[in-house]
């Protein structure tokens, strides 16, 4: 499975590509993902820097999901991919 990293345009932000899965990080935390079966953007439960990263990924806040829902969906996607 191919893996690549895009450091991004702002400090403390990176996207990691693992096959068909993209994980978006703020600092060391996954804040959004886009996979072959699902994708989600977490609500901001951190601070203004992560908020800026989230706004770049998804400007509209109405579609963001709770951190608990985000974690469950990410875990399910990772399990489907055997990660």
C-alpha positions, 0 to 999 in steps of 0.5 A: 500500500502506497503512503505519502505525506503532504506537509500542507500550506500552514504550520502544524498541518499535514495530509497523509495518503495511505492507498485510497485513504487520506488523513488530515492532521492538525499537530498530531491529531486526525481532524478529518479523513476521506476514505473509499467508503466514508469521510468526515470532518470533526467539530473543533474541540481544540483551538484557533489553529486547528479551527483554521485547518478545519476551515480549509478542509471544510468551510461550512461548519454545519456538516462537521460531526461530533468528536465521538461520531468522528472517532467511531467512523474513522475507526470503522474505516480503518478497520475496513482497510485492515489498518 
